[in-house]
Amino acid sequence: MEILIRVYVALLGLSLGSFLGMAATRLPVGESLVKPRSHCRNCGRQLAWYENVPAFSYLILRGRCRSCDAKISSHYFILEVATAALALFAFSRLEPWPRFLIYLLLFIAPVLLLIVIDWRYLILPNAITVPGIAAGFLVHWLDGKYFSIGTMHASSLSLLLESGYGAAAGGLSLALLAYLYQSLRKRPGLGAGDVKFAAMLGAFFGWKAIFFIFFAASILGIVVGGILIVFRRQTLATQLPFGSALGVVSLLFLFMGERMIQAYFHALRHLL
């Protein structure tokens, strides 16, 4: 029975990842998520059902359209596999199952989508971040009220205030950084999408966690930027997808936030 349940969870993750792959292509260009049906973006042919089987169709077709042989973006396959893997991992870590489902649909899936869109287009759509702020309030309240042992007796008001302080701390902090950067460098460094994404993460995790997420995402951004400069011959002026770094760190923080903070202070004590 346990194996069968995990198979269902993996299939749910693959299906959700397939939707995210489509959304990652359509949202940035303002297309509907409902119509038209899945089609090749090169020749326009509507895909048959057997060409839409998550992950497997991409492998069988070898990443190319059956009609025009145009290359299919690898982000479809990556999102499908990543969502399935994270769904399985979340299922084993976020108990009971309603908590797992809430986080999968309202946090993990939107953050994965933002990571991919920001990496490919350097934008973070309002259609995800703004509802994501509201979702943060809802999930933080549900988690604190019904699932988290440490805050089992917290009042609804205190839980909502934690999200409010977190959203304000996240959004205002990045807005201030963006203003200072533009004032000093005379060019934009962070966009409004980054500010709203930060507010969204603050609503989910609270103000104490958001500053650690900023720090870890900045380190990750520096590492990725260095790699791009060395291997892709980018320059220091090249725009980097900071939203993608925020998303990766926030997913890690969801599952191992306490251990990440403990590791940070442990390393800091050794350095000092």
Buried (B, 14 or more C-beta within 10 A) or exposed (E): EEEEEBEEBBEBBBBBBBBBBBBBBBBBEEEEEEEEEBEBEBEEEEBEEEBEBBBEBBEEBEBBBBEEEEEBBEBBBBBBBBBBBBBBBBBEEBEEEEBBBBBBBBBBBBBBBBBBBBBBBBBBBEBBBEEBBBBBBBBBBBBBBEBBEEBEEBEEEEBBEBBBBBBBBBBBBBBEBBEEBEEEEEEEBBBBBBBBBBBBBBBBBBBEBBBBBBEBBBEBBEEBBEEBEEEEEBEEEEEBBBBBBBBBBBBBBBBEBEEBBEEEEEEEEEEE
